[in-house]
Amino acid sequence: MKFKINKRFFILLFLFTPCYLFAANHARGVVINEIAWMGTQNSHLAEWIELYNDSSSDIQLEAWKVISEDGALEVILKNKIPSKGFYLLERTTDQTLPEIQADLIYKGSLNNKGEHLKLLNNQEEIIDEIDCSGGWFTGNNATKQTMERKNPQESGNNPENWQSSKTSGGTPKENNIQLLEVSPPKAKEENQKKTGGPTSDVELKQESTVYPSNIFINELLPSPEGDDAKNEWVEIFNENDFEVDLSNWKIRDVIGATKTYTIEKGTKIGAKEFLVFYRIKTNITLQNGGDALEVLNPNEEIVDRVSYGKAPIGQSFNRTLEGWSWSESLTPGEKNLIKDSGTQTVELSQKQKEEKEKSGIKKNEEILTAKIGDELLSSSKNPIVIIVALMIGIASGLIALWLKKKITDKNTIDF
């Protein structure tokens, strides 16, 4: 009876596995974010479409499509779009937007009278839809202001969720700038009294944009050997799979003589890369007796924070998988190296690697045969299961011996 139950379990597992895989591929975080249906000041043919990934994960766009209901446009996508990142489609040539590199060049055009656009995944499911068949919701053909989405989490079919861009040309591969309506007439009158002048019906205001996370303080040197003012530094790490613009981000010292350093405009940090900021530039003093630092995005949101106690001379404070640790190995702009710690990758000599490999094989010999067999034997008293368990145990032992022989032969040198 128990054997039949096990068999039924595996059948159910097999039947439900495809459903799980399908659900995992059913991503819905990507939206059509901005449309230059009118082209640019350079040419009315220089149309472009921008996608935005509002999810917390990168999404593979291979075989996804952007299509128009009338069939005039069918763009087959490829590669992936990063989390909280953009994907730019430029018509005909990458010179549509000369200063910005396209993610994909496409053929086709957008009707100035409107289009019904759809974003389909590789299963031909509608991920996002914008029905402007009766006319584009926003945008201006004369001034070349683009049609921008206000909120990626709200429907693309809602005309109230779209606006004309603040300036001509829009914001390709950048966060959209929101146009906010002024409060009711009574509030306008009160504001006129305060300012002594008229108030426009619409005011321009840049809302808090969404900035990438996973920007960390990775290493810092509070008490260097030599002059502290010249040799102290803080290292930032970008754990994202995409480049991040750190313009107007801040590093803030929060203990003692506090100091805030605003990162210069145009400063970028590559995917999985490091940036080192020296005290001689930031004027941030890292207290030898203990201090704390914060990294803030332009919204003044704290992205990362670290504090430390008394700093040993000549040692840096390093982020590891298990927490923070002091190290004599200073690695500004490189991966952290912690001695006698299993939390970081440590370079081994060839001899050490061989000894470690042999040790692992020997240990597997002692436990591999018994482990698989014992687990199966303890789970059932059915004779068939016991026989299968013994056969697996014997086969595992033979495989372990074969692997050992291969390793030994590989390391043998004939003189």
Secondary structure as the mmCIF struct_conf table of DSSP 4:
data_model
#
loop_
_struct_conf.conf_type_id
_struct_conf.id
_struct_conf.beg_label_comp_id
_struct_conf.beg_label_asym_id
_struct_conf.beg_label_seq_id
_struct_conf.end_label_comp_id
_struct_conf.end_label_asym_id
_struct_conf.end_label_seq_id
HELX_RH_AL_P HELX_RH_AL_P1 LYS A 2 ALA A 24
TURN_TY1_P TURN_TY1_P1 ASN A 25 ASN A 25
STRN STRN1 VAL A 30 ALA A 36
TURN_TY1_P TURN_TY1_P2 TRP A 37 MET A 38
BEND BEND1 GLN A 41 ASN A 42
TURN_TY1_P TURN_TY1_P3 HIS A 44 LEU A 45
STRN STRN2 TRP A 48 ASN A 53
BEND BEND2 SER A 55 SER A 57
STRN STRN3 ILE A 59 GLN A 60
TURN_TY1_P TURN_TY1_P4 GLU A 62 ALA A 63
STRN STRN4 LYS A 65 SER A 68
TURN_TY1_P TURN_TY1_P5 GLU A 69 ASP A 70
BEND BEND3 GLY A 71 ALA A 72
STRN STRN5 GLU A 74 ILE A 76
BEND BEND4 ASN A 79 ASN A 79
STRN STRN6 LYS A 80 ILE A 81
TURN_TY1_P TURN_TY1_P6 SER A 83 LYS A 84
STRN STRN7 PHE A 86 ARG A 91
BEND BEND5 THR A 92 THR A 93
HELX_RH_3T_P HELX_RH_3T_P1 ASP A 94 THR A 96
BEND BEND6 LEU A 97 LEU A 97
TURN_TY1_P TURN_TY1_P7 PRO A 98 GLU A 99
BEND BEND7 ILE A 100 ILE A 100
BEND BEND8 ASP A 103 ASP A 103
STRN STRN8 LEU A 104 TYR A 106
TURN_TY1_P TURN_TY1_P8 ASN A 112 LYS A 113
STRN STRN9 HIS A 116 LEU A 120
TURN_TY1_P TURN_TY1_P9 ASN A 122 GLN A 123
BEND BEND9 GLU A 124 GLU A 124
STRN STRN10 ILE A 126 ASP A 131
TURN_TY1_P TURN_TY1_P10 SER A 133 GLY A 134
BEND BEND10 GLY A 135 GLY A 135
BEND BEND11 PHE A 137 THR A 138
STRN STRN11 ASN A 140 ASN A 140
TURN_TY1_P TURN_TY1_P11 ASN A 141 LYS A 144
STRN STRN12 GLN A 145 GLN A 145
STRN STRN13 MET A 147 ARG A 149
BEND BEND12 LYS A 150 LYS A 150
TURN_TY1_P TURN_TY1_P12 PRO A 152 GLN A 153
BEND BEND13 GLU A 154 GLU A 154
TURN_TY1_P TURN_TY1_P13 GLY A 156 ASN A 157
HELX_RH_3T_P HELX_RH_3T_P2 PRO A 159 ASN A 161
STRN STRN14 TRP A 162 SER A 164
BEND BEND14 LYS A 166 THR A 167
TURN_TY1_P TURN_TY1_P14 SER A 168 GLY A 169
TURN_TY1_P TURN_TY1_P15 PRO A 172 LYS A 173
BEND BEND15 GLU A 174 GLU A 174
HELX_LH_PP_P HELX_LH_PP_P1 ASN A 175 GLN A 178
STRN STRN15 LEU A 179 GLU A 181
HELX_LH_PP_P HELX_LH_PP_P2 VAL A 182 PRO A 184
HELX_RH_AL_P HELX_RH_AL_P2 PRO A 185 THR A 195
BEND BEND16 GLY A 196 GLY A 197
BEND BEND17 ASP A 201 ASP A 201
STRN STRN16 VAL A 202 LEU A 204
STRN STRN17 ILE A 215 LEU A 221
BEND BEND18 PRO A 222 SER A 223
BEND BEND19 GLU A 225 GLY A 226
HELX_RH_AL_P HELX_RH_AL_P3 ASP A 228 ASN A 231
STRN STRN18 TRP A 233 ASN A 238
BEND BEND20 ASN A 240 PHE A 242
STRN STRN19 VAL A 244 ASP A 245
TURN_TY1_P TURN_TY1_P16 SER A 247 ASN A 248
STRN STRN20 LYS A 250 ASP A 253
BEND BEND21 ILE A 255 ALA A 257
STRN STRN21 LYS A 259 THR A 262
HELX_LH_PP_P HELX_LH_PP_P3 ILE A 263 GLU A 264
TURN_TY1_P TURN_TY1_P17 LYS A 265 GLY A 266
STRN STRN22 LYS A 268 ILE A 269
TURN_TY1_P TURN_TY1_P18 ALA A 271 LYS A 272
STRN STRN23 PHE A 274 TYR A 278
HELX_RH_AL_P HELX_RH_AL_P4 ARG A 279 THR A 282
TURN_TY1_P TURN_TY1_P19 ASN A 288 GLY A 289
STRN STRN24 ASP A 291 LEU A 296
TURN_TY1_P TURN_TY1_P20 PRO A 298 ASN A 299
STRN STRN25 ILE A 302 TYR A 308
BEND BEND22 LYS A 310 LYS A 310
HELX_LH_PP_P HELX_LH_PP_P4 ALA A 311 PRO A 312
TURN_TY1_P TURN_TY1_P21 ILE A 313 GLY A 314
STRN STRN26 SER A 316 THR A 320
TURN_TY1_P TURN_TY1_P22 LEU A 321 GLU A 322
STRN STRN27 GLY A 323 SER A 327
BEND BEND23 GLU A 328 GLU A 328
TURN_TY1_P TURN_TY1_P23 PRO A 332 GLY A 333
BEND BEND24 GLU A 334 GLU A 334
TURN_TY1_P TURN_TY1_P24 LYS A 339 ASP A 340
TURN_TY1_P TURN_TY1_P25 GLY A 342 THR A 343
BEND BEND25 GLN A 344 GLN A 344
HELX_RH_AL_P HELX_RH_AL_P5 GLN A 350 SER A 379
HELX_RH_AL_P HELX_RH_AL_P6 PRO A 383 LYS A 410
TURN_TY1_P TURN_TY1_P26 ASN A 411 ASN A 411
#
